[in-house]
């Protein structure tokens, strides 16, 4: 079995923990859960006839008071940058975190998850921002931890890319 470490990065309250719970346990908890430091989960899956155990590091969100501990990124084979589709400013945080992650671990596979796609009327992501990310050649997924939209696909796509790297 192959083991791969994935770090979940993003601003506070973008849904990192909820995405991990949806992926690992197929559940959604509507109560906000603040992550302190790091929470680690595991999930095994088969991708391209390879059994892969994903070690998911759910890092506390970054804001003006809390900064991601870059040491948590060491050993990561990939990372997911989570953006709250109802809060466009979280994209800037994700882009800054991408730069920090690349500086710490180098160019490893990653993807942007534009989360909370189930909140259609509250959605504030500009289509141009999504196109700008895709235009860089970066993988972008619209996800919803609440209803599961795009979650499995995002993790499988990142895992596939990590196996090819």
N, C-alpha and C positions, 0 to 999 in steps of 0.2 A: 504494500500500500504506500502511496505517495502522500506526504503531508505538506500542506501549503498554508502559510500564514497570510491572512487578509486583515488589513486595518480599515475600520470604518472611521471616516473623517468628515467633519462638517461643523457648522455653528451649533450653538445650543438649540435644542427643541426642533431640530429638523426631521427627526424620526429615525435616527440611527438604531437605537435600541429596539424600536418597534419593527423595523425592517429585519433585524436579526431574529427577533422572536417569530415573525411571520415565516421566515425562511427555515429556521431550525425546528420550531414547534407548531407551525401552522396556526398560530393564534394572534389575536390583536387585543391589546389592553388599552382602553380609551383613557385611562388615567395616565397623566404625565409622570414619567420616571426619570429623574435626574441621575445621570451616571456620574459617579465620583471616581476619578482615576481611570481604571479600565475594568471592563467585564469581559470574560473570555468564555466563548461557547464553541462547540464542535458540531460538525455535521459531515457525514460521509455521503458521497454520491459517486456515480459512475459516469465518466465522461470519456468518450472515445475508447471504450473498452478498458479504461483505467479506473481502478478504485482510488478515489482521492478523499483524504480526510482534511477538511478545511478547519483551521483553527481561526476563529473569528474574534478579533480584538476590537471591541466596541469602546472607543476612546471618548472620554468626556468632551462635550462640545466646547468649541473655542469661542470666546467673546472678549470684551475688553478687560475682564477680570481674570479669566482662566486661559492659559495657553497650553496647547498640546505638548506633552513631554516627548520631545523628539526621540528619546531613547526607546520609547514604546514602538517606534517604527522599525527598529533594527530587526533584520531577519524577515521582513515582510516580502512575500513573493508578489504581492499586488495590493491595491487599495481601492476602496469605493469612496468617492466624494459625494456626500449627500447634501442636496439643496432642497429647501422648502419652497415649493412652487407658489405658495401664498405670500412669501417674503423674498422678493427679488434680491435684496441686499445680501442674502445668504450665499448667493453665487459668488460675490466678491470674496467672501470668507473662504469658500471652497477653492477658488483659484489661487488665493494666497497659500492655503494649506497644500495645494498641489506642488507649488514651488518649494515649500519647506520639505515636503516628502521626497521630492526628486533630489534635493540637496543632501538629504540624509541617507537615502537608500539607492539612489541612482534611478535610471529609467527602468521602471518595472511596469507591468500592465496595470491599468486602472480604468475606471469608468465613472461617469457622472450619473447619479440617480436623482432625477428631479422628482421629489417625493410629494405626496398628498394630492395625487392626480384625481382622487375621488371628490375633491372639494372644488368642483367645476366653477361655480359662481365666484368663489374666492380666489381662483387661480390668477396669479399676477405675472407669471413668467412671459416675457416677450418672445415671440417666435424668432426674432432676430438673434436673441441671445442663444437660443437652442441651435440655430443654424451656425452661429459663430463657433460654438463648441464642436459641432459636427464637422464644420469646415476645417478645423484643425486636424481632422482625422481621429478625433477622440470619440469613444463610444458614449452614447447618451441614451438613457432609458427613462421613460416616464413611469413612475412606480406609485403604488399605494399599499402601504403596510396594512391599511384597514381592510381592503378587499382582495389584496394579493396581486393586483395588476402589475405585471412586469417584474416582480420580485425574483421568482425562480429563474426567469430568462436572464436577468442581469447577473446573478451569481454564477449560472452555468456558463454564460459568455465569458466572464472574467476568468473562471477556472480553465476554460478551453484555451484562452489566450496565455494563461500562465503555463500550461502544459507545453505550448508551442514555443515559449520563450527560451 
